[in-house]
Amino acid sequence: MTSGTWSDSIPGVGTFFVGIDVAPGRYRCDDGKGGWWVRFTGPGGGDPVGSWPLPAGPSEIEIAQTDFAFETHVSTYWRRIAPPRTPGDGSPAEPRPVADPALRAELDTLVARRRPLLWLAPLTVLGLGLVGGPLIGSLWLVCLGMLALLVALAGPSVSLDLRRARELERRRDRYLMPEDLDDDGRALLGRVQAAVDAVRDSDVNREGLLDAVDNAVTLPRQEWEIAQVLAKQAKLRADHAELAGAAALPEVEAALRPLRDKLDSSVEAVTRRVEALERYAERARAADEVLRAQRHLERIAEKAHEYDELLADTVRDDLAIPAIERLTEQGDELVRTLRERLSKAAEAAQELPPPS
């Protein structure tokens, strides 16, 4: 499996874990001719769905939040054009898996060490052909040559994908699936991911206007740390329910009460952290509204000179000038408002606790 930083594009060849390597959503490639893709759906990716061969021209694919992995073999790359769809019944979407942000780079390093060895495989096949050709015949040499070509083209990619999948299984403590949480935890994680997506997909973030915060680093770390706490809370809630049901005695209830109070305090603390993320997302959305208004006003200003010429041709200059000045004042006011909104977004980001 190929991996990199979580961005809005997917390389044309490789296998990617959804929520760990790639974000869910709708993707488009400019030309998928002769290529193919597979979505590994269901628990653990046990229900694959694919398409082959892809037609010439653009192709689109919807990667759901509940998908386990996505495998692609196209000559171009995939670009995300829309966020994931929400359920039609209005219910909240299932949260996606969450991984330690350092996991992707760690897997890349392990796989890179194995890459040079993979290219020895086709050379070994060709070597056997050259040695055995005089003994077995030229047809055998041709067959081995074709096999070597197949191994050279497909072998490294498939082997690296399998290698990365095995290494990921060995690091099960470095990522969390939705089933690792209970209903309360999944609800909070869904709120976290909605806030993270809102900030990451905002226009002000895409254009680098939220430069006071490194969202590419901060947001994944916040999501991972919150998910870890939610998983621990889910386990302790289950343990608490089991202990409380074992014996409904006053002494047992008295012994469990301090533990329950500590658990409740933890829930309140992580909820405040989630709310801080949501405030940050709301400020980013508010800044987006002003940015769109500013861009719209700029488009109006581009046309303003035509109206200025019309006024100059029909009325005196002292009537035309105030109209021009009002347009300029509106633009200046929007710029000031945008700066205020960006400042408030930065303040909301500073409310987030520093990653541990």
C-alpha positions in Angstrom: 0.0 0.0 0.0 1.2 3.4 -0.8 0.8 6.2 1.6 1.6 9.9 2.3 0.2 12.8 4.0 -3.6 12.9 4.1 -4.5 15.3 1.4 -7.3 15.9 -1.2 -5.6 13.6 -3.8 -4.9 9.9 -4.1 -2.0 8.6 -6.3 -3.1 6.4 -9.2 -1.6 3.2 -8.0 -1.8 1.7 -4.5 -4.0 0.6 -1.6 -5.1 3.1 1.0 -6.8 2.7 4.3 -9.8 5.0 4.6 -9.5 7.5 7.4 -5.9 6.6 7.9 -4.3 7.2 4.5 -7.2 9.0 2.7 -10.3 11.0 3.6 -13.7 9.7 2.6 -15.6 11.6 -0.1 -16.2 11.8 -3.8 -13.1 11.6 -6.0 -12.5 12.1 -9.7 -9.7 11.1 -12.0 -9.2 12.8 -15.4 -8.6 9.6 -17.3 -9.1 6.1 -16.0 -8.9 4.3 -19.3 -8.1 0.6 -18.9 -7.6 1.0 -15.1 -9.6 -0.3 -12.2 -10.5 0.3 -8.6 -11.7 -1.7 -5.6 -13.5 -0.5 -2.5 -13.1 -2.8 0.4 -16.4 -2.4 2.3 -17.9 -4.2 5.2 -16.2 -5.2 8.5 -12.5 -5.4 7.9 -13.0 -4.9 4.2 -14.5 -8.3 3.7 -17.0 -7.2 1.0 -15.0 -5.8 -1.9 -16.7 -3.9 -4.7 -14.9 -2.9 -7.8 -15.0 -1.7 -11.4 -12.9 -2.9 -14.4 -11.9 -1.9 -17.0 -12.6 1.8 -16.6 -13.7 3.7 -19.7 -11.7 6.4 -21.4 -12.2 9.9 -19.9 -13.1 11.1 -16.4 -14.2 8.6 -13.7 -15.7 9.2 -10.3 -15.8 7.1 -7.2 -17.6 7.7 -3.8 -15.4 6.5 -0.9 -17.7 6.1 2.1 -16.7 6.7 5.7 -17.5 3.1 6.4 -15.2 1.7 3.8 -12.1 -0.1 5.1 -9.7 0.5 2.2 -9.5 1.7 -1.4 -7.3 0.2 -4.1 -6.6 1.9 -7.4 -4.7 1.2 -10.6 -5.1 4.2 -13.0 -2.6 6.2 -15.0 -3.5 9.5 -13.5 -4.5 10.4 -9.9 -7.7 10.9 -7.9 -8.8 14.3 -6.7 -11.4 14.9 -4.0 -14.3 17.0 -5.3 -16.8 16.7 -2.5 -17.1 15.6 1.1 -18.7 12.3 2.0 -22.5 12.1 1.8 -24.6 12.2 4.9 -27.2 9.5 5.4 -30.5 10.2 3.7 -32.5 9.6 6.8 -30.8 12.5 8.6 -29.0 10.3 11.1 -25.4 11.1 11.9 -22.8 9.4 9.7 -20.7 6.6 11.2 -17.3 8.0 12.3 -14.3 6.9 10.3 -11.2 5.1 11.7 -8.6 7.3 13.5 -4.8 6.6 13.5 -1.8 8.0 15.2 -0.6 10.7 12.8 2.9 9.3 13.0 1.8 5.9 11.8 1.8 6.6 8.1 5.4 7.8 8.0 6.5 4.9 10.1 4.9 2.4 7.7 6.5 4.2 4.8 9.9 3.8 6.3 9.4 0.1 6.9 8.2 -0.5 3.4 11.0 1.6 1.9 13.6 -0.6 3.4 12.1 -3.6 1.6 11.7 -2.0 -1.8 15.2 -2.7 -3.1 14.9 -6.4 -2.4 11.7 -6.6 -4.5 13.5 -5.6 -7.6 15.8 -8.7 -7.2 12.8 -10.9 -8.0 12.6 -10.3 -11.8 16.4 -10.4 -12.1 16.3 -13.8 -10.4 13.7 -15.1 -12.8 15.7 -13.8 -15.8 18.9 -15.4 -14.3 17.1 -18.8 -14.1 16.0 -18.4 -17.7 19.5 -17.7 -19.0 20.9 -20.6 -17.1 18.2 -23.1 -18.0 17.5 -21.8 -21.6 20.2 -24.0 -23.3 19.0 -27.0 -21.4 15.2 -26.7 -21.7 14.8 -24.7 -24.9 14.1 -21.2 -26.2 10.3 -21.4 -25.5 11.0 -21.8 -21.8 13.3 -18.7 -21.9 10.5 -16.7 -23.6 8.0 -17.8 -20.9 10.4 -16.9 -18.1 11.0 -13.5 -19.8 7.3 -12.8 -19.8 7.1 -13.9 -16.1 10.0 -11.6 -15.2 8.2 -8.7 -16.9 5.0 -9.5 -15.0 6.9 -9.7 -11.7 8.7 -6.4 -12.4 5.5 -4.5 -13.2 3.1 -5.9 -10.6 5.2 -7.7 -8.0 6.7 -4.7 -6.1 3.3 -3.0 -5.8 1.4 -6.0 -4.6 4.2 -7.1 -2.3 4.5 -3.7 -0.7 0.8 -3.5 -0.2 0.8 -6.8 1.6 3.8 -5.8 3.6 2.1 -2.6 4.7 -1.1 -4.4 5.6 0.8 -6.9 7.8 2.7 -4.1 9.5 -0.6 -2.3 10.2 -2.1 -5.4 11.8 0.9 -5.6 14.1 0.2 -2.0 15.2 -3.4 -2.4 16.2 -2.8 -0.2 19.2 -1.9 2.7 16.9 -5.4 3.1 15.3 -9.0 2.9 16.4 -12.0 1.6 14.5 -15.6 2.8 15.2 -16.4 -0.5 16.9 -13.7 0.2 19.5 -16.1 2.9 20.9 -19.5 2.7 22.5 -22.5 4.8 21.3 -21.5 7.8 23.4 -17.9 7.7 22.2 -19.0 7.3 18.5 -21.3 10.3 18.9 -18.5 12.5 20.2 -16.0 11.3 17.7 -18.5 12.1 14.9 -18.7 15.6 16.2 -14.9 15.8 16.3 -14.5 14.6 12.7 -17.3 17.0 11.5 -15.4 19.9 13.1 -12.0 18.7 11.7 -13.5 18.4 8.2 -15.1 21.8 8.4 -11.8 23.5 9.2 -9.8 21.5 6.8 -12.3 22.0 3.9 -12.8 25.7 4.6 -11.7 28.2 1.9 -9.7 30.2 4.4 -7.7 27.1 5.4 -7.2 26.0 1.8 -5.8 29.4 0.9 -3.5 29.6 3.9 -5.3 32.4 5.7 -5.5 30.4 8.9 -1.7 30.6 9.1 -1.7 31.1 12.9 -2.3 27.3 13.3 -0.7 24.4 11.4 -3.9 22.5 10.8 -2.2 19.8 8.9 -0.4 18.8 12.1 -2.7 20.1 14.8 -6.1 18.7 13.7 -5.0 15.0 13.2 -3.2 15.1 16.5 -6.3 16.5 18.3 -8.5 13.8 16.6 -6.2 11.0 17.6 -5.8 12.1 21.2 -9.6 12.6 21.7 -10.3 9.1 20.1 -7.9 7.5 22.5 -9.7 9.0 25.5 -13.1 8.0 24.1 -11.9 4.4 23.7 -10.7 4.3 27.3 -14.0 5.7 28.5 -15.9 3.1 26.5 -13.9 0.3 28.1 -14.4 1.8 31.6 -18.1 2.3 31.1 -18.5 -1.3 30.1 -16.4 -2.4 33.2 -18.5 -0.2 35.4 -21.8 -1.6 34.1 -20.5 -5.1 34.7 -19.4 -4.4 38.3 -22.5 -2.5 39.1 -24.7 -5.3 37.9 -22.8 -8.0 39.8 -24.2 -7.1 43.2 -26.8 -4.4 43.8 -25.6 -3.8 47.4 -25.2 -0.4 49.1 -21.5 -1.2 49.8 -20.8 -1.9 46.2 -22.6 1.2 45.0 -20.7 3.3 47.5 -17.4 1.8 46.3 -18.2 2.5 42.6 -19.5 6.0 43.1 -16.0 7.7 43.2 -15.0 5.7 40.1 -18.2 6.9 38.3 -17.5 10.5 39.4 -14.0 10.3 37.9 -15.4 8.9 34.7 -18.0 11.6 34.5 -15.2 14.2 35.0 -13.3 12.7 32.1 -16.3 12.9 29.9 -16.9 16.5 30.8 -13.3 17.4 30.1 -13.2 15.7 26.6 -16.6 17.2 25.8 -15.1 20.7 26.5 -12.3 19.8 24.1 -14.8 18.7 21.4 -16.7 22.0 21.9 -13.5 23.9 21.5 -12.9 22.2 18.1 -16.5 23.0 17.1 -16.0 26.7 18.0 -12.9 26.7 15.8 -14.9 25.2 13.0 -17.7 27.7 13.4 -15.2 30.6 13.3 -13.7 29.1 10.1 -17.1 28.9 8.5 -17.9 32.5 9.5 -14.6 33.6 7.9 -15.5 31.7 4.8 -18.8 33.7 4.5 -16.9 37.0 4.6 -14.3 35.7 2.1 -16.9 34.7 -0.4 -18.6 38.2 0.0 -15.2 39.9 -0.5 -14.6 37.8 -3.7 -18.0 38.7 -5.0 -17.4 42.3 -4.3 -14.1 42.1 -6.2 -16.0 40.7 -9.2 -18.5 43.6 -9.0 -15.6 46.1 -8.8 -14.1 44.6 -12.0 -17.3 45.7 -13.7 -17.6 49.0 -11.9 -15.5 51.0 -14.4 -18.2 50.4 -17.0 -20.8 52.0 -14.7 -18.3 54.8 -13.9 -18.0 55.6 -17.6 -21.8 55.6 -17.9 -22.1 58.0 -15.0 -19.4 60.2 -16.4 -21.2 60.4 -19.7 -24.6 61.3 -18.2 -24.0 63.2 -14.9 -21.4 65.5 -13.5 -18.2 64.1 -11.9 -19.2 65.2 -8.4 -22.1 62.7 -8.6 -20.1 59.8 -10.0 -17.2 60.1 -7.5 -19.4 59.3 -4.4 -20.6 56.1 -6.0 -17.1 55.0 -6.6 -16.1 55.9 -3.1 -18.9 53.9 -1.6 -17.8 50.8 -3.5 -14.3 51.2 -2.2 -15.6 51.7 1.3 -17.6 48.5 1.1 -14.5 46.6 0.0 -12.4 48.0 2.8 -15.1 47.1 5.3 -15.2 43.5 4.1 -11.4 43.3 4.4 -11.6 44.5 8.0 -14.4 42.1 8.8 -12.5 39.2 7.2 -9.4 40.1 9.3 -11.6 40.1 12.5 -13.1 36.7 11.6 -9.7 35.2 11.0 -8.5 36.7 14.3 -11.4 35.1 16.1 -10.7 31.8 14.4 -7.1 31.9 15.5 -8.3 32.7 19.1 -10.6 29.7 19.0 -7.7 27.5 17.8 -5.6 28.7 20.7 -8.3 27.3 23.1 -7.5 23.8 22.0 -5.2 22.0 24.5 -1.7 21.5 23.2 -1.1 17.9 21.9 0.7 15.7 24.4 
